[in-house]
C-alpha cells in the first residue's frame, strides 16, 4: 500500500509526527495487526510505527497505532481495559436462567490460558472481566458485550463459558469496540488515511492532522506529578524522581500505578511507575518515589545544573532546543 503523492507532507504534519502522534485505525478482518501497522507506516512515510493490543487476522475493530515518540506510550495504552462485541455459538441447548447465572459468574478475576495459536507463552494467568452482558440471543447464538483487562482472550472466554454451561461453545465473530477512552466510532479505515495523506501532500493538511491524535490524549488519562526545574533536568538526563523534586501531585494514585511526569509549565517529561502512594508523598522527605521509564524530551532542553556552584543562577529550560 502506497501514498506516493505530488509532494512531501506539510511541515505542520511533520511537526505533529515529530512530537508523537497516534492513529485510531478500524482494522478489517483478514490482515494481521502487524500488516495494518506496516501499511499505516508506509502511508505516512515514517521509519517505524507500532500498535498496542494485537487483533487476530479474523478480528476487526479499533487498533491503536503510534508513530514517533508516541511509541513510548504503548505501555500506558496496554493498561486500558478493552471492550469487545462477541458472537458466541453454543453447541447445545441451555435454559435462559442457567445462561444468565453462568454469564454472571465470569465477571471478576478469572484464570485464563492463552490459546494454542497465540504470540505469548501459554502460562495460566489471571485477568479481570469488568463487564460481561448478554445483549441478544438467537437460539444457539449469543451476542456478548465484554470489557476485560488488556490481554484477555475472548476466544478462550467463549470456550470456558461453554464448558461451564456443560454444552461447549466457540467464538464465531469478534470486534474490538473500545480501548480505554477510545471508541471504534473514532477509528478510521486505512483508505481514509490514504486519502488524507494525498490531500496533505496537495496542500490541505487538515484531514490528516485530524487523524493524527496528539499524545496528550493518552497521558491526560493518567495521574501526574509536577516537578521542580532541577528535577526536570535530572529526569531529562535519565534519573528517577526523588520525593524532594515534586511540587504537586493533583490526582490520587497508588504504588505500582503508571503515572506521568510534567514540568512546572505542563510539558511532558516522562512516564514511570509510582513507588509509593500519593498520600505518602507528603510524609516523605527523601528517597526515590517514581521509577522514570520513558523520557520524552531532548536533554538539551534541560541543562544539567547539579554541578553548578552554590549561589549561581539555575539555567532555565531552553525552549529553542528540539523537543
Rosetta blueprint (number, residue, H / E / L):
1 X L
2 X L
3 X L
4 X L
5 X L
6 X L
7 X L
8 X L
9 X L
10 X L
11 X H
12 X H
13 X H
14 X H
15 X H
16 X H
17 X H
18 X H
19 X H
20 X L
21 X E
22 X E
23 X E
24 X E
25 X E
26 X E
27 X E
28 X L
29 X L
30 X L
31 X L
32 X L
33 X H
34 X H
35 X H
36 X H
37 X H
38 X H
39 X H
40 X H
41 X H
42 X H
43 X H
44 X H
45 X L
46 X L
47 X L
48 X L
49 X E
50 X E
51 X E
52 X E
53 X L
54 X L
55 X L
56 X L
57 X L
58 X L
59 X L
60 X E
61 X E
62 X E
63 X E
64 X E
65 X E
66 X E
67 X E
68 X H
69 X H
70 X H
71 X H
72 X H
73 X H
74 X H
75 X H
76 X H
77 X H
78 X L
79 X L
80 X L
81 X L
82 X E
83 X E
84 X E
85 X E
86 X E
87 X E
88 X E
89 X E
90 X E
91 X L
92 X L
93 X L
94 X L
95 X L
96 X H
97 X H
98 X H
99 X H
100 X H
101 X H
102 X H
103 X H
104 X H
105 X H
106 X L
107 X L
108 X E
109 X E
110 X E
111 X E
112 X E
113 X E
114 X L
115 X L
116 X L
117 X L
118 X L
119 X L
120 X L
121 X L
122 X L
123 X L
124 X E
125 X E
126 X E
127 X E
128 X E
129 X E
130 X E
131 X E
132 X E
133 X E
134 X E
135 X E
136 X E
137 X E
138 X E
139 X L
140 X L
141 X E
142 X E
143 X E
144 X E
145 X E
146 X E
147 X E
148 X E
149 X L
150 X L
151 X L
152 X L
153 X L
154 X H
155 X H
156 X H
157 X H
158 X H
159 X H
160 X H
161 X H
162 X H
163 X H
164 X H
165 X H
166 X L
167 X L
168 X L
169 X E
170 X E
171 X E
172 X E
173 X E
174 X E
175 X E
176 X E
177 X E
178 X E
179 X E
180 X L
181 X L
182 X E
183 X E
184 X H
185 X H
186 X H
187 X L
188 X E
189 X L
190 X H
191 X H
192 X H
193 X H
194 X H
195 X H
196 X H
197 X H
198 X H
199 X H
200 X H
201 X H
202 X L
203 X L
204 X L
205 X L
206 X H
207 X H
208 X H
209 X H
210 X H
211 X H
212 X L
213 X E
214 X E
215 X L
216 X H
217 X H
218 X H
219 X H
220 X L
221 X L
222 X L
223 X L
224 X E
225 X E
226 X E
227 X E
228 X L
229 X H
230 X H
231 X H
232 X H
233 X H
234 X H
235 X H
236 X H
237 X L
238 X L
239 X L
240 X L
241 X E
242 X E
243 X H
244 X H
245 X H
246 X E
247 X E
248 X E
249 X L
250 X L
251 X L
252 X L
253 X L
254 X L
255 X L
256 X L
257 X L
258 X E
259 X E
260 X E
261 X E
262 X E
263 X E
264 X L
265 X L
266 X L
267 X L
268 X E
269 X E
270 X E
271 X E
272 X E
273 X E
274 X E
275 X L
276 X L
277 X L
278 X H
279 X H
280 X H
281 X H
282 X L
283 X L
284 X L
285 X L
286 X L
287 X L
288 X E
289 X E
290 X E
291 X E
292 X E
293 X E
294 X E
295 X E
296 X L
297 X L
298 X L
299 X H
300 X H
301 X H
302 X L
303 X L
304 X L
305 X L
306 X L
307 X L
308 X L
309 X L
310 X L
311 X L
312 X L
313 X L
314 X L
315 X L
316 X L
317 X L
318 X L
319 X L
320 X L
321 X L
322 X L
323 X L
